Amino acid sequence: MSFPRIFFKNNLGWVLPFPYLPNMTQDKHITRAQIAEHFAVPTRSLSGVLRDIGIVPRASGTRWSVIFGALGLAVDQSAEHWDVLTQPLMTAKQVAKLLGGVSTSIIYRWAKGQQPAGMPPFPKPILLSAHPQPKTKRPGQRWRKAEILAWDCSKPMPEYRSLTGAVDVPALSSASLISDANAPSPDQLPGMFALPAPIEGEPE
């Protein structure tokens, strides 16, 4: 069975095909507070984060399918992976604490591939913003706890279904997130689910 695909471009520069999968029993509505908790950002910063990853901010929140699509993930994940992907993401500070108290600067270096010889590749971060953040001077980055624990225990990294049907999509920075050759130009792209832009004066 085939599903229609909607193309959109987020502010990080990727044109992604989003397969609309109706009647997904695991797909649920989530509030703005739940979205902020998932991305580990203050509620006041949420609108900017959502715009950067290609989601129109709504006062009522959104659905997990929209979050997945913006992160390059298909909705038809296994039940185990669905639980992993809907858990709150971790900041560098939280990752450092989980790994025994290493410094956050080391986490950022490892994420760039600057690791001691023999150390396995560190999980790629999920980029929430293309712009440096005021405190860290780095783009907003988050990690999934399951990937950090797998790396720390030298276990295989979780593999998730991507929008292109492939697996192993840990982050937006993954090289597997590339445009379809026949994708329309950015000027012709509708928004996620072809959502209209917020009306002026509409609460975010």
C-alpha positions as a printed NumPy array, in Angstrom:
array([[ 0.   ,  0.   ,  0.   ],
       [ 1.413,  3.364, -0.957],
       [ 0.835,  6.672,  0.781],
       [ 0.964, 10.216, -0.587],
       [ 4.157, 12.084,  0.218],
       [ 4.345, 15.711,  1.219],
       [ 7.605, 17.604,  0.788],
       [ 8.668, 20.394,  3.095],
       [11.834, 22.309,  3.852],
       [12.83 , 23.225,  7.382],
       [15.137, 26.045,  8.445],
       [18.096, 23.686,  8.761],
       [18.068, 23.28 ,  4.987],
       [16.693, 19.772,  4.366],
       [13.943, 18.973,  1.912],
       [12.253, 15.883,  3.329],
       [ 9.472, 13.664,  1.992],
       [ 6.838, 13.146,  4.645],
       [ 4.633, 10.074,  4.138],
       [ 1.216, 10.786,  5.574],
       [ 0.131,  7.631,  7.386],
       [-3.495,  7.858,  8.538],
       [-5.01 ,  6.039, 11.499],
       [-1.726,  5.327, 13.269],
       [-2.876,  4.087, 16.672],
       [ 0.285,  5.305, 18.402],
       [ 0.049,  8.803, 16.949],
       [-1.364, 11.104, 19.607],
       [-1.859, 14.799, 20.174],
       [ 0.726, 16.452, 22.423],
       [ 0.483, 19.841, 24.1  ],
       [ 3.005, 22.669, 23.896],
       [ 4.193, 21.841, 27.401],
       [ 4.788, 18.214, 26.379],
       [ 6.639, 19.307, 23.234],
       [ 8.87 , 21.622, 25.291],
       [ 9.578, 18.76 , 27.698],
       [10.398, 16.421, 24.81 ],
       [12.919, 18.841, 23.287],
       [14.236, 19.91 , 26.707],
       [13.697, 23.607, 26.022],
       [11.911, 26.337, 27.991],
       [ 8.334, 26.904, 26.834],
       [ 9.248, 30.496, 25.938],
       [11.834, 29.209, 23.445],
       [ 9.627, 26.535, 21.894],
       [ 8.209, 28.544, 18.991],
       [11.685, 29.337, 17.656],
       [12.762, 25.696, 17.929],
       [ 9.649, 24.485, 16.117],
       [10.135, 26.977, 13.295],
       [13.772, 25.928, 12.877],
       [12.805, 22.28 , 12.404],
       [ 9.906, 23.114, 10.085],
       [ 6.824, 22.95 , 12.336],
       [ 4.238, 25.71 , 12.449],
       [ 3.809, 26.674, 16.136],
       [ 0.255, 26.138, 17.371],
       [-1.287, 27.131, 20.679],
       [-3.001, 23.747, 20.819],
       [ 0.202, 21.743, 20.237],
       [ 0.665, 19.128, 17.506],
       [ 0.867, 15.355, 16.929],
       [ 3.769, 12.936, 17.241],
       [ 3.592, 12.275, 13.496],
       [ 4.472, 15.928, 12.87 ],
       [ 7.402, 15.771, 15.312],
       [ 8.665, 12.562, 13.714],
       [ 8.411, 13.995, 10.214],
       [10.355, 17.126, 11.167],
       [13.137, 14.923, 12.567],
       [13.301, 12.803,  9.42 ],
       [11.596,  9.789, 11.007],
       [ 8.804,  7.627,  9.644],
       [ 5.739,  7.131, 11.816],
       [ 5.626,  3.354, 11.325],
       [ 8.21 ,  2.483, 13.981],
       [ 8.22 , -0.647, 16.111],
       [ 6.501, -0.319, 19.5  ],
       [ 9.911, -0.421, 21.205],
       [11.329,  2.32 , 19.011],
       [ 8.167,  4.403, 19.375],
       [ 8.695,  4.415, 23.141],
       [12.349,  5.388, 22.674],
       [11.582,  8.163, 20.18 ],
       [ 8.882,  9.759, 22.322],
       [11.039,  9.962, 25.444],
       [12.417, 13.413, 26.354],
       [15.671, 14.286, 24.632],
       [18.784, 15.02 , 26.663],
       [20.959, 18.126, 26.786],
       [24.753, 17.897, 26.76 ],
       [24.729, 18.585, 30.505],
       [22.344, 15.677, 31.114],
       [24.409, 13.378, 28.877],
       [27.576, 14.336, 30.748],
       [25.922, 13.507, 34.077],
       [24.623, 10.187, 32.741],
       [28.147,  9.226, 31.67 ],
       [29.605,  9.779, 35.096],
       [30.2  , 13.482, 35.246],
       [32.404, 14.233, 32.232],
       [32.356, 17.856, 31.162],
       [29.882, 19.148, 28.603],
       [32.775, 20.397, 26.453],
       [33.957, 16.795, 26.137],
       [30.47 , 15.734, 25.026],
       [30.53 , 18.38 , 22.295],
       [34.024, 17.286, 21.201],
       [32.983, 13.647, 21.063],
       [29.913, 14.634, 19.03 ],
       [32.261, 16.237, 16.485],
       [34.253, 13.018, 16.216],
       [37.149, 14.264, 18.352],
       [37.535, 11.128, 20.457],
       [40.459,  9.133, 21.851],
       [41.773,  6.367, 19.609],
       [39.766,  3.184, 19.944],
       [36.625,  4.877, 21.231],
       [33.499,  4.037, 19.16 ],
       [31.778,  6.923, 17.35 ],
       [29.664,  8.988, 19.699],
       [25.912,  9.219, 18.91 ],
       [25.167, 12.057, 16.526],
       [23.28 , 14.974, 18.055],
       [19.829, 16.069, 16.99 ],
       [20.097, 19.662, 15.824],
       [17.265, 21.842, 17.075],
       [18.59 , 25.091, 15.662],
       [20.941, 26.226, 12.961],
       [21.95 , 29.182, 15.137],
       [24.357, 29.309, 18.109],
       [22.655, 29.453, 21.499],
       [23.412, 32.424, 23.8  ],
       [24.927, 30.4  , 26.665],
       [26.863, 27.683, 24.85 ],
       [27.637, 29.576, 21.603],
       [26.79 , 26.295, 19.851],
       [23.748, 25.202, 17.818],
       [21.029, 23.601, 19.951],
       [21.88 , 19.901, 20.249],
       [20.065, 17.024, 21.939],
       [20.601, 13.282, 22.306],
       [18.406, 10.241, 22.861],
       [19.032,  8.415, 26.135],
       [18.736,  4.978, 24.505],
       [21.558,  5.826, 22.077],
       [23.82 ,  7.157, 24.826],
       [23.265,  4.03 , 26.925],
       [23.881,  1.76 , 23.924],
       [27.128,  3.607, 23.176],
       [28.246,  3.484, 26.823],
       [27.616, -0.283, 26.984],
       [29.176, -0.941, 23.55 ],
       [25.85 , -2.227, 22.227],
       [24.485, -1.77 , 18.673],
       [22.923,  1.637, 18.084],
       [19.108,  1.629, 17.729],
       [17.98 ,  1.767, 14.099],
       [14.832,  3.723, 13.298],
       [12.826,  3.881, 10.089],
       [13.435,  7.093,  8.183],
       [11.12 ,  8.976,  5.863],
       [12.926,  7.42 ,  2.908],
       [12.253,  3.905,  4.196],
       [15.857,  3.327,  5.287],
       [16.962,  2.71 ,  8.857],
       [19.575,  4.187, 11.195],
       [18.397,  7.798, 11.446],
       [19.762,  9.013, 14.787],
       [19.745, 12.704, 13.967],
       [18.904, 15.405, 11.457],
       [22.607, 15.685, 10.73 ],
       [22.613, 12.156,  9.295],
       [23.83 , 11.944,  5.707],
       [20.864,  9.71 ,  4.928],
       [18.525, 12.714,  5.012],
       [18.887, 13.923,  1.452],
       [16.413, 15.405, -0.987],
       [14.625, 13.259, -3.523],
       [15.986, 13.888, -7.005],
       [12.474, 14.68 , -8.207],
       [11.507, 16.829, -5.248],
       [ 9.877, 20.166, -6.087],
       [11.782, 23.378, -5.561],
       [11.57 , 24.978, -2.084],
       [ 9.287, 27.733, -3.44 ],
       [ 6.738, 25.082, -4.404],
       [ 6.814, 23.183, -1.141],
       [ 3.725, 23.121,  1.074],
       [ 4.169, 23.139,  4.833],
       [ 3.845, 20.072,  7.012],
       [ 0.39 , 18.636,  6.216],
       [-0.002, 21.818,  4.156],
       [-0.755, 23.721,  7.366],
       [-1.479, 27.411,  6.825],
       [ 0.761, 30.006,  8.398],
       [-0.483, 31.372, 11.739],
       [-2.938, 34.245, 11.411],
       [-1.529, 37.546, 12.58 ],
       [-2.322, 37.986, 16.242],
       [-2.959, 34.276, 16.781],
       [-1.466, 33.11 , 20.089],
       [ 1.521, 30.818, 19.679]])
